[in-house]
Amino acid sequence: MATGKDRQRQLAREHYERQMQRRVEREQKAKRTAIIGSSVGVVIVIGGIVAAVALLGGNDAGTDAASSPTASAAETAAPSASAPAGPKPYDAATGTCDYVKDAGGGQVKDVGMPPAKVKTTPATKTMTFKTNLGDIVVELNNAKAPCTTNSLEFLAKKKYYDGSKCHRLGSAKFPMLQCGDPSAKADGKSQDGTGGPGYVMAEENLQGAQYKRGVMAMAKTQAPGSTGSQFFLVFGDIGLTPDYTPVGTITKGLDILDKVNKAGVIGDAGDGTGAPKQSVEIKDVTIASKS
């Protein structure tokens, strides 16, 4: 016959299992909806409009137990010491970046880890996306976002982006096109936005960051240090908080983004975003130093 202590242990175990399940569901939801996602878990209020953005990753209410207004006392008191340490920012003294394994789950296209040693010169590099609609060219800010630039260059050399589809398009109030999930189907039905390279890095170049027309920035989940391979291209002005690495400026191809925007979205997620009706497929990506 079960004793009172046995019953207490059983209840404690069941509570712990429910707590872990809710945590996994929150993390998966944040990962799936992150912009802005890399893989890109954030709810942004823009001009009185709630725009779910992720990341990436193509956000939602992916909060942790400590910040959730409905979290129980047991959940908020749960120890967090076991959580893995996030990636460190660029170390100017050693010229190194910190890329760490992505523990958030999701679809992984494993191409290895970028080299840790980087250079901040030249100050800018040119990134060219060859798409089915023409070239989109971005001037990367290598001086202020060296780890992000290094990661993009690594992924480009590994052909990581080749054949991928941009999976998330925003409305007039959230004017961006999100790409970089190699597993995305961009059909308005799939759970796009979960794909990544299997590693994450710290955000960079956030001081005074603004997301105006022509900016390329990296998607992420709600958590700091969750930048991966997903990015978003801004063709209007977005009132985001400075949490997403602005890695470069679009110098060619804004007309392509305008064309895609005009065609509209399919599978509206309820926040004005969805898969672009006008498909955008990345055929090839190259990065070169400016001459």
N, C-alpha and C positions, 0 to 999 in steps of 0.2 A: 504494500500500500504506500502511495506517495506521501512523503512527509511535507510539512509546511516549507521546509528549506528547499526540498526538491521542486515544489511548485514555484517558489521564488526564483530558483535558478532557471526553470523553464520559461517563466514570464520574462526574465531578464534576457534570456537568449532570443526569444521571439521579438522583444523590443529592439535588440541589437540588429537582428536580421532585417526588420522593417526599416530601421534607421539606415542601414547600409544600402538597402534596395532603393530608398528614396534618394539617397546621395548619388547612386549610380544613375538613376533616372534623371536627376537634375543635371549631372555632368554630361550625360548623353544628349539631353535637350539643349544645353548650352553649346555643346560641340556642334550639334546639327544646325543650330540657328546662328552661330557666331558670325558679325560682319564679317557682324560684320564682323567668321568665321570664320580665323583661318579655318579657321577651318571651320571664319571666321567669327550668345548669351547675354545680349545687352538690350535694354529697352531705352530708346532715346526719345525725348520729347522735343519736337521741332515745331516752333510756331503754333503750339497748342495741339499739334498732331502727334500721336504716339506712333513712332516708326520703329518697328522691330528690325534690328540690324545686326547682321553678322556676316574675311573669315569671310578674306574668307571670305568664305567659307560663305561671298549669299552671310534672329535673335531672341527674343523671348525673356522669360523671367527666370533665368538660370542662376538664382542666388544660392549661397551656401546656407547651412543651418544657422550659423551665427547671425546672419543678416536677415533671415526670413521672419516676417512678423508673426507667422503661425508656428514657428519652431517651438518645440517643447523644451522645458528646462533641462531635461536629460540630454537632448540633442545639442543645445547651445553649450553644455558643459563637456561635450565629447572632446577628448584630447585631439590636438592637431599636430602633435610632434611627429607623428608617423608620416605626415604629408611630405613628399619629396621637395627638396629645396629647388626654387626656381632658377632659371639661367641668370648668370651675372651679366651686367652690361659690358660693353667694350672696355678693355683695359689698355689705356694709352701708354702706360709704362712698358708693357710687354708687347703691345701691338697684337693682342689676341682677343678672340671672341669665344663666347661660351655657348655651345650648342648641346642641348641635353635631350634625352629620349622623351618623346611625348607620351605621357601616361594617361592621356585623356581618351584613348580608344579611337574609333573611327576607322575608315578605310585607309590603308597605308600603301603607298607606292614607294618601296624601299630602294633608294639609290645610294645609301650610305650617308655619311656625315661630311659637311663641308670642312675644309682645312681651317684650323683654329687661327693660324697666323694670317694676318691681313695687312694691307697697306691702305693708307688714306689718300695716297696719290696714285693716279691723277685725281683731282678734286671731283671730276664728273666722268661718267661713262655713258655710252649710248646703248640703250636697250631697244631692239626692234622686234616687234611681234608681227610675224607674217600670218595674216588671217585670211579666211575665205572672202572677206570684204575689202581687203587691202592692208597696207602696213599701218601699224600704230607704233609711233616712235616716242620713247621716253628718255629724258636726260636724267640719269640717276645721280643723286647727291652722295657720292662716295665719301666725301670729307666728313659729312655729318651723320651718315648712316652706313658706316663701313661694314658692319656685320650683316645687315640686311642686303646690301649690294653684293657682298661676297656670297651669300646664300643664293641669291637670284642667279648670279653668274655660274655657280656650281650646278644648280638645277638646270640651267640652260644647256650647259655642256653635257649633262647627263640625258638630254632630250626628255626631261621630265614633263614639260608642258606640251610636247608635241602630240597633236590629236585630241587635246582636251577642249571642252566647250565651256564658254562663259555661262554660268547657271543662274545668275540672279540680276534682275534689272529693277531699278527703283522708279518710282513715279516722279512727277514734277516736284513734289515736296521732298523727295529723297533721290536726287539725280545721280545715280552711280550704276556702273556695271561691274559685277563681281565675277572674278575668274580664279583659276588656279587650283581647282579641285579636279585631279585627273580621273576621278571615278564618276564625275557628274554626267548625268544623261541630259539635263536641261530640257526636260519634257513637261515640266509643270506638275509631275506626279511623283517623281522619285524623291527620296530624302537626300537631296543634294546638299553639299556643304560640309560633309563629314570627312572628305579626303584630305590627306596631307602626306608629307615626306617621312613621317615617323620621328621628327625632331622639332623642337621649338627653340626660340631665342628671345632675348629681352627686347622691349620696344626701344626705339631710338628717335632722336631729333624731335622730341615732343615739346620743347620750350617754344611757346608761341605758335604751336602748330595750328594751321587753319586748313579746312578742306573745301577749297574753292575750285571753280571750273579749271580743269587742266591738271589737277593734282592726282598722282598715283600714290595710294597709301596701302598699307598692309592690313589685312583682316586679322581678327583675333577673337577669342572668347572673352568672357567677362574678366577672367583671371589675368593678372599681370604676367608677363613672360610667356605668353601663349601664341606669339606670332609664328606662323609656319610658312606655307607656300601660297596661301590664298591672298588675293589683293583686290582692290577696287579702284576703278577709274572714274573720276568725278567729271561730269559734264555740266554741272550747275554749281550752286553753293550749298553746302550742307553744314548745319550748325552742330556738328559733333564736338564733344569734349576732346581735349588733346590727349587721347589715349592710344591712337593708332599711328604707327610709324609713317610719316610722309616721306617716301623714299625718292620721289622724283616728280618731274613736270613733263606733261605730254606736249611734245613739240610738233607732232603730226598725227592726224587721225581723229581729231575731235569731230570732224564732219561724219566719220563713221559712227561714232557714239551717238551723235544727233539723229542719224538715220535709224539706228537700232531703237533709240528711245521713241521715235515717232511711230514705229510699228507696234509698240505696246507690249504687254505681257500676257502670258498664259499661266493658269494655275495660281491666281492671286492668293497669297497667303493670308489676306485679310488686312495687311498693312500697306497695300499699294505696291508690293514687290512680288515678282514671280519670274518664271523663266522667260527670257526674251523671245517674242514671236519670230523676230529675225535672228536666225541662228548665227552665233559667232563662234567659229572654230579656230583655235590656234594651230597653225600648221608647223611653225618653227619659231624658235626664239634665239637671238644672238645678242651678245653684249660685247662692245668694243670700246677701247679707250679713245677719247676724243683727240684728234690730231691738232 
